[in-house]
Structure formats: C-alpha cells, structure tokens
C-alpha cells in the first residue's frame, strides 16, 4: 500500500500531486523493499481524510477511493521528499518534485534530484487521462527537504542549505 509523504494541490488542474512511499516487508531476516512515486490524483474523487493527522493505513485502505490520473515511479533507493505545483500565466501547471537517494551507511544523504513535470493529454493514446511528461532534471548534492515558490521563482532546501538557487535552464522549459 502506498503511504503519502508530501503533497500539493492545484485548483486549475483540479488535482493533488502526492509523493508516496511503498514498503514491502521482506522475509524473516531479510530487508524489505521500498519504492517511491509521484501520483496525480483527481480532486473530485479524492477522500481528504487520507491526509488528516489521525490517518492510519487501515482507515485509508477502507476509505480511499480516488482515481490515479497518472504517476511517475522513482529509481531504486530514491524517495520523493517534496512536491510543489507551479502554475504559469498561460494556465499550464508544472509539478516539481525533490528526491533523495538512500545509500547504505550514509548519516546525511549526499545525492538527490529535482524533477520538473507537466501533466498533459497524450493525443497518441486518445485518452482523456493526462500523462506526466518530464521537462527537466537536475542532480543535487543532498536531500531536497522542501520546495517553495518565492516571487515567481522556485526555492529549495537541500542538505544543510536553507535555500538553493535553481538554475534558469531547469525552469526554462516551463
């Protein structure tokens, strides 16, 4: 079962972007597997109790009836740690996620990524469901702990730094 870790909402897109982690238990004496993903959820069928402080896996499993519009699955040992929806003046919405790579023995993570996506209809598939199209990717040195919009720009807290200057080339595609 996927467990939410971070999310953001966009009114124009009528969707939640949710960073999730899934832990699969291993056999006795073995480490379990985990994976992380970004899911885009329709706000019309989303049960908001999923995010309340008293949320539990059992209550979410029984009450969650949402439509997953599309999703992106991270690499092995990578986890979504931050999500930020970025509306544009043209009416499009980009979705930026921050990640961390978990490496055995590291006390402080040394690697992460910023990924920029756009949700768009895939005309080749003649589907009304949007697909996540990756627009840009930036490797960073550390965990992306938080993302925020500041005066139309994107700021990120990465590793021990309070903020991070995002290169213009990362956002230029949006």
N, C-alpha and C positions, 0 to 999 in steps of 0.2 A: 504494500500500500504506500502511496506517495504521501509524504508529510510536508506541508508548506513551511518554508523558512523565511521568505520575504515576498512582498507583492507591491504592486502599484495599480492604479485604476485610471482609465481614460474615458471621459464622458463621450467624446466624439466617436470613438471606436466601439463604445458600449462593451468594453471587455476589461477583465483583470489579467495582468501578466503576473504569474506566480512562479517563483523559484521553489522547486520541490527537491526533496531527497528521498530515496527509497533504500531501506536497509533490508537485505535478505539474510536471515540467520544462516550461519554455517553449521556444519556437523559438529558434534561434541569434540572439543579440542582444536577446531579449525576456526579461522576468522571468517566472518560472514562477508558478503559482497554488498557494496553500496553503489548507487548511481544517482545522478542529479540531472534535472531537466528544467526547462522553462516551458510553462504551459500557458496558453492564451485561452481564457475561459469566458464564455458568453455571460453577460450580466443579467440576462433575462431568466436564466435557469439556475443561477448560482445561489447556493444556500449560504448566507452570510454568517451563520453560526460556526462555520468551518474555521473562522479566524478569531473567535472570541477566546478570552483567557481560560475559560473552563472547557475548552475544546479537548476532546480525547479521541484517540484512534477509533474506539468503538462507536462513539456518538457520530463522528464524521462519516464513518463507513455506512452507518444506518441511515443518515440523513442527507448525505451529499448526492445530489442528482444534477450534475452540471454537464454541459456539453463542452468537451475539449475541442476548441476550434482548430488548433494546431500546436505543435510542440517541437522543441529543439532539445536533443539529448547531448549532454556534455561528454568530454573524453573520460577515459578511465582515470580514477583518482582525482577528478575535478568536481567542484561543487559550486553551484550558484549561490552567491553570498549577498548580492544587492541587485535590485531592479529599479529602473527609472523610465517612465514613459515620457517621451519628448514630443509634444505637439509642434507642428510647423505652421507658419502663417497660411500655407497653401491648403491646410486641412488634413494633411497626412500626419500620421503618428509613427515615430520611430520608437523602438524599445531598446534600451541599453541595459546590459547585464554585466555585473562584475563577478569574477570567479576566483577560486583559489585551487591550487594543486596540492593535495596532501602527499607528502613524501615521508616515508618511514624514518624516524629518528630526528626530524626537524622540530625544534622547540618553537620557532617562529617561521611561518610559511615564507618561502623565498620566490614563489612564482604564482602568477595569476594572469587573467586576461580581462580585457574589456571587449565586449562584442556588441555591435550595433545591428539591429534587425528592423525590417519593415514588414508589416502584415499586409499582404496583397492577394487579390484573387488570381488564381492560376488559370488563364484562359485556355491553356492546352488541355487541362483536365476538365473543362466546362463544369466547374464546381462553384457553388456559392460559398464554400468554406474558404477562408483565407489561408494562405501558406506563409510561413516565416521565411523571408529572403534575407540572408546575411549580407549586410552592406559593407561592414568594416570589422577589423580585428586588430587589437593592439596588445602585445605581450607586456606585462608589467612585472616589476620585481617586488612581489609580496602579495598578500591577500587584499582584495578590494572589499573593505568593510562597509562602505556607504557611498551612495551616489546622490547628487542633488543638482537641481538647476539653479544657477545663480546669474541673474541678469542676462538670460538667454544663452548662457554657456553651461557646460557640464563640468562639475567639480567632483572629485573622487577622493576618498580617504583610502590610501593604500599603504599597507605595512605600518611603520611608525609615523608616517607623514600625515598631517592633519588634512592637507589638500594636495591636489595634483593638477598640474597644468596639462590639459588634454590637447595634443597636437591638432592643429586645424585640419590636417589631412584625414584624421579619424572622423570628424564631423562633416567634412566637405561633401560627402556623398549624400547626406540627408537634405 
